[in-house]
Amino acid sequence: MTAIPLPAALSMVGKTALVTGAASGIGRATALVLAELGARVVICDRSPMDETRDAIEARGAVCSMAHGDLTEDEFIASLFAGEQIHALAHCAGILVGRPWQEDTAWHERFHRVMDVNVRVPLQLAAAAIDHMADRGGGHIALVGSVAGKTGGTSVSTPPDYAASKGAVHTLVKWLSRNAVGRGVLVNAVAPGPVETPMTRGFNLGPTLPMGRIGRAEELAWPIAFLCTPAASYLSGAILDVNGGAFVGP
C-alpha cells in the first residue's frame, strides 16, 4: 500500500505547538495529534506529563515539558520567553461536579472557576498574540463548550461552568478582532460531553443523539486543524463538536 503524503496545508513540520492541559483528556489527545502532524510539541500542565511525553516521542516527534500553574502570571510569561511558538491549543480548564446549592464554599468555587476558565485563557491568549504577531503570525485554539451556548446538556450542568464557557466564546470573538490584523487567528471548539478524567461519573451518554459521549481524540483533530495552515481563513469561529447534541446558531 502506497503511503499518501500529508498535505502541506495540514503539516506542522518545522512548527512548534504549545498545548495546555496535556497530562490527560483533550489536551493529551491534542498533543498527540499535533505530533502526528509533525509539530514539535511543548506540553504544559500542573500534573505529571511523562506518559504524554513518552507517547509523543514514540511517534518520532520532539517534545518538551513545561510544568507549572497557569494562574501564575510569571509562568504564563515564561511560556513565550524562549523559542517561537507557532500555535497554541489551550485545553486546560476545570469543572466542579458538586451541586452548587450544596457547596459550602460556593463563592470561592465560583471565583476559582472564573479565574481558571476565563481569566487564564484571556491572559494566555493575549501573551501568545503579542509573541506570535512579532514573529509573523500564528494560530490559537481555545476550548469552549456546548454548555456555553445552551446552558448545559442536562439540568446537572453547573452554572459556574456554563457561564465560564459562555465567556470563553465571547473572548474568542474579542480576541479575534484584536489579533486578526496582526496575523494571529483565534478560534475555538465547543465540545459536548467528552470522556475525560474531569467528566468521570457523568452518565450522559444515553441521553445524547449518538447514544454516547465523545472521545478525547474526536475533539483533538478539530483543535489541531485550527492550529494548521488549513485554517488560514478562520478567525473568531467556534466549531460545534458535540455529536449532534446542539444544532443551531
Secondary structure, DSSP 8 states (H G I E B T S, - for coil): -------GGG--TT-EEEEESTTSHHHHHHHHHHHHTT-EEEEEESS--HHHHHHHHHTT--EEEEES-TTSHHHHHHHTSSS---EEEE-------S-GGG-TTHHHHHHHHHIIIIIHHHHHHHHHHHHHHTTT-EEEEEE--THHHHS-SSTTS-HHHHHHHHHHHHHHHHHHHHHGGGTEEEEEEEE-SEESGGGTT---GGGSTTSS-EEHHHHHHHHHHHTSGGGTT--S-EEEESTTS----
